[in-house]
Amino acid sequence: MSENITGKIARKYMAHFLDTSFGGQTPSWYRVGKDLEEFNVELNPDTEKKKNILGNNSFVHNGYEITADAEPFYAEVGDALFERLQQIVDTQATDDGCKTSALEVHLWEDAGDDKFVAYRQECYVVPTSYGGDTSGYQIPFTVNYVGDKVKGKFTPASGETPASFVED
């Protein structure tokens, strides 16, 4: 199985994947991060704190507007995510044309049988620009998470067997 992880968890053990089939019958999980020095999932909580005329405080939490930015994202011929991003750019796709699933995998959290604890969530992948500098052609994008997270188990790719996610 995997190494036994204790203490401080290295960033590489929180894995982020996108389904490059974009709603296809069989998900094709692509690990985000190759050229990224940082990838943060921003929760963007919608909260409100009020004080009434009696001097009492109240707090309302209306949920989250969860996003993550991937910048830079360098285009590579044959890369499944690049091909899908380029298609979105070329057709200026909107709504369901940008819809897919994201997967967060806790590579430090063994779920038994060569699997890891994972959470799948629907999302919209929206390119924010395209072009770049002399370092290469880039299509940075934002992942806009929607709906509820679904807990399950992730099996990494092995040889000819693709990576897979199964709900608990």
DRENDO-1510 file (C-alpha; in Angstrom, 1 decimal, always signed):
<recs>
REC; n; res; u; v; w
REC; 1; MET; +0.0; +0.0; +0.0 .
REC; 2; SER; +1.2; +3.5; +0.6 .
REC; 3; GLU; +3.8; +4.8; +3.1 .
REC; 4; ASN; +2.7; +5.4; +6.6 .
REC; 5; ILE; +2.2; +9.1; +7.0 .
REC; 6; THR; +2.4; +10.7; +10.5 .
REC; 7; GLY; +2.9; +14.2; +11.8 .
REC; 8; LYS; +2.8; +17.2; +9.5 .
REC; 9; ILE; +1.2; +16.3; +6.1 .
REC; 10; ALA; +3.2; +17.3; +3.0 .
REC; 11; ARG; +1.1; +19.2; +0.4 .
REC; 12; LYS; +1.6; +16.4; -2.2 .
REC; 13; TYR; -0.7; +14.1; -0.1 .
REC; 14; MET; -3.8; +16.3; -0.7 .
REC; 15; ALA; -4.5; +15.4; -4.3 .
REC; 16; HIS; -6.9; +17.3; -6.6 .
REC; 17; PHE; -8.3; +15.6; -9.7 .
REC; 18; LEU; -10.7; +16.7; -12.5 .
REC; 19; ASP; -12.8; +14.4; -14.6 .
REC; 20; THR; -11.6; +15.2; -18.2 .
REC; 21; SER; -14.5; +13.3; -19.7 .
REC; 22; PHE; -16.8; +16.3; -18.7 .
REC; 23; GLY; -19.9; +14.2; -18.1 .
REC; 24; GLY; -18.9; +11.2; -20.1 .
REC; 25; GLN; -20.0; +7.6; -19.2 .
REC; 26; THR; -16.6; +6.7; -17.7 .
REC; 27; PRO; -14.7; +9.3; -15.6 .
REC; 28; SER; -11.1; +10.0; -16.6 .
REC; 29; TRP; -9.3; +11.4; -13.5 .
REC; 30; TYR; -6.6; +14.0; -14.2 .
REC; 31; ARG; -4.4; +15.1; -11.3 .
REC; 32; VAL; -4.1; +18.9; -11.1 .
REC; 33; GLY; -0.7; +20.4; -10.1 .
REC; 34; LYS; +2.1; +19.6; -12.5 .
REC; 35; ASP; +3.1; +23.3; -13.0 .
REC; 36; LEU; +1.5; +24.7; -9.9 .
REC; 37; GLU; +3.5; +25.9; -6.9 .
REC; 38; GLU; +0.2; +26.5; -5.1 .
REC; 39; PHE; -3.4; +25.4; -5.4 .
REC; 40; ASN; -5.8; +26.5; -2.8 .
REC; 41; VAL; -9.5; +25.7; -2.5 .
REC; 42; GLU; -11.0; +28.9; -1.3 .
REC; 43; LEU; -14.2; +28.4; +0.8 .
REC; 44; ASN; -15.4; +32.0; +0.5 .
REC; 45; PRO; -17.9; +31.7; +3.4 .
REC; 46; ASP; -21.0; +33.9; +3.2 .
REC; 47; THR; -21.4; +35.1; +6.8 .
REC; 48; GLU; -23.1; +37.9; +8.5 .
REC; 49; LYS; -22.7; +39.3; +12.0 .
REC; 50; LYS; -25.3; +41.7; +13.3 .
REC; 51; LYS; -25.9; +43.6; +16.5 .
REC; 52; ASN; -29.5; +44.4; +17.5 .
REC; 53; ILE; -30.7; +47.4; +19.5 .
REC; 54; LEU; -30.4; +45.4; +22.7 .
REC; 55; GLY; -26.7; +45.0; +22.2 .
REC; 56; ASN; -26.9; +41.3; +21.4 .
REC; 57; ASN; -24.9; +39.8; +18.6 .
REC; 58; SER; -26.2; +37.3; +16.1 .
REC; 59; PHE; -24.3; +35.3; +13.5 .
REC; 60; VAL; -25.7; +33.8; +10.3 .
REC; 61; HIS; -23.7; +31.4; +8.1 .
REC; 62; ASN; -25.3; +31.1; +4.6 .
REC; 63; GLY; -22.9; +28.6; +3.2 .
REC; 64; TYR; -19.9; +28.7; +0.9 .
REC; 65; GLU; -19.0; +29.8; -2.6 .
REC; 66; ILE; -16.1; +27.4; -3.2 .
REC; 67; THR; -13.6; +28.1; -5.9 .
REC; 68; ALA; -10.0; +27.2; -6.8 .
REC; 69; ASP; -7.7; +28.9; -9.3 .
REC; 70; ALA; -5.1; +27.0; -11.4 .
REC; 71; GLU; -2.5; +29.4; -12.7 .
REC; 72; PRO; -0.4; +28.8; -14.6 .
REC; 73; PHE; -1.7; +25.9; -16.6 .
REC; 74; TYR; +0.6; +25.2; -19.5 .
REC; 75; ALA; -0.8; +23.6; -22.7 .
REC; 76; GLU; +0.7; +20.3; -23.7 .
REC; 77; VAL; -0.3; +18.4; -26.9 .
REC; 78; GLY; -2.0; +15.2; -25.9 .
REC; 79; ASP; -2.9; +16.4; -22.4 .
REC; 80; ALA; -6.6; +15.5; -21.7 .
REC; 81; LEU; -7.3; +18.6; -19.6 .
REC; 82; PHE; -5.6; +20.9; -22.1 .
REC; 83; GLU; -7.7; +19.5; -24.9 .
REC; 84; ARG; -10.9; +20.1; -23.0 .
REC; 85; LEU; -9.9; +23.6; -21.9 .
REC; 86; GLN; -9.0; +24.5; -25.5 .
REC; 87; GLN; -12.4; +23.2; -26.7 .
REC; 88; ILE; -14.1; +25.4; -24.1 .
REC; 89; VAL; -12.0; +28.4; -25.2 .
REC; 90; ASP; -12.6; +27.7; -28.9 .
REC; 91; THR; -16.4; +27.3; -28.6 .
REC; 92; GLN; -16.8; +29.8; -25.7 .
REC; 93; ALA; -18.8; +27.1; -23.9 .
REC; 94; THR; -20.9; +28.0; -21.0 .
REC; 95; ASP; -23.0; +26.3; -18.3 .
REC; 96; ASP; -23.1; +22.5; -18.9 .
REC; 97; GLY; -20.3; +22.8; -21.5 .
REC; 98; CYS; -18.0; +23.5; -18.6 .
REC; 99; LYS; -19.5; +21.1; -16.1 .
REC; 100; THR; -17.6; +18.1; -14.7 .
REC; 101; SER; -16.6; +16.6; -11.4 .
REC; 102; ALA; -13.7; +17.3; -9.0 .
REC; 103; LEU; -12.2; +14.8; -6.7 .
REC; 104; GLU; -10.2; +15.5; -3.5 .
REC; 105; VAL; -8.1; +12.5; -2.4 .
REC; 106; HIS; -6.5; +12.2; +1.1 .
REC; 107; LEU; -3.4; +10.3; +0.2 .
REC; 108; TRP; -2.6; +10.1; +3.9 .
REC; 109; GLU; -5.9; +8.5; +4.8 .
REC; 110; ASP; -5.9; +4.8; +4.0 .
REC; 111; ALA; -9.3; +3.3; +3.2 .
REC; 112; GLY; -8.0; -0.3; +2.9 .
REC; 113; ASP; -7.5; -2.5; -0.2 .
REC; 114; ASP; -5.2; +0.0; -1.9 .
REC; 115; LYS; -7.7; +2.8; -1.7 .
REC; 116; PHE; -7.8; +6.2; -0.2 .
REC; 117; VAL; -10.5; +8.4; +1.4 .
REC; 118; ALA; -11.9; +10.8; -1.3 .
REC; 119; TYR; -14.6; +13.3; -1.9 .
REC; 120; ARG; -16.3; +14.0; -5.3 .
REC; 121; GLN; -18.2; +17.2; -6.0 .
REC; 122; GLU; -19.7; +18.6; -9.2 .
REC; 123; CYS; -18.0; +21.7; -10.6 .
REC; 124; TYR; -17.7; +24.0; -13.5 .
REC; 125; VAL; -14.2; +24.5; -15.0 .
REC; 126; VAL; -14.0; +28.0; -16.5 .
REC; 127; PRO; -10.9; +29.2; -18.4 .
REC; 128; THR; -10.1; +32.8; -17.3 .
REC; 129; SER; -7.8; +33.7; -20.2 .
REC; 130; TYR; -5.5; +32.2; -22.7 .
REC; 131; GLY; -2.1; +33.1; -24.2 .
REC; 132; GLY; +0.8; +33.7; -21.9 .
REC; 133; ASP; +4.4; +34.8; -22.1 .
REC; 134; THR; +7.5; +33.2; -23.6 .
REC; 135; SER; +7.4; +30.4; -21.0 .
REC; 136; GLY; +4.6; +28.7; -23.1 .
REC; 137; TYR; +1.0; +28.8; -24.1 .
REC; 138; GLN; -1.2; +28.9; -21.0 .
REC; 139; ILE; -4.9; +28.5; -20.2 .
REC; 140; PRO; -5.4; +29.4; -16.5 .
REC; 141; PHE; -8.8; +28.3; -15.1 .
REC; 142; THR; -11.1; +28.5; -12.1 .
REC; 143; VAL; -12.9; +25.5; -10.6 .
REC; 144; ASN; -16.3; +26.6; -9.3 .
REC; 145; TYR; -17.6; +23.8; -6.9 .
REC; 146; VAL; -21.3; +23.2; -6.7 .
REC; 147; GLY; -23.6; +20.8; -4.9 .
REC; 148; ASP; -22.7; +18.5; -2.0 .
REC; 149; LYS; -19.5; +16.5; -1.5 .
REC; 150; VAL; -19.9; +12.8; -1.8 .
REC; 151; LYS; -17.6; +10.6; +0.3 .
REC; 152; GLY; -16.1; +7.5; -1.2 .
REC; 153; LYS; -12.9; +5.6; -2.0 .
REC; 154; PHE; -10.3; +6.3; -4.6 .
REC; 155; THR; -8.2; +3.7; -6.3 .
REC; 156; PRO; -5.1; +5.1; -8.0 .
REC; 157; ALA; -4.2; +4.1; -11.6 .
REC; 158; SER; -2.0; +1.0; -11.8 .
REC; 159; GLY; -0.6; -0.2; -15.1 .
REC; 160; GLU; -3.4; -0.5; -17.6 .
REC; 161; THR; -6.1; +0.0; -14.9 .
REC; 162; PRO; -7.4; +3.6; -14.7 .
REC; 163; ALA; -8.0; +5.5; -11.5 .
REC; 164; SER; -11.5; +5.1; -10.1 .
REC; 165; PHE; -13.8; +6.5; -7.4 .
REC; 166; VAL; -16.6; +4.6; -5.7 .
REC; 167; GLU; -19.1; +6.2; -3.4 .
REC; 168; ASP; -19.4; +4.8; +0.2 .
</recs>
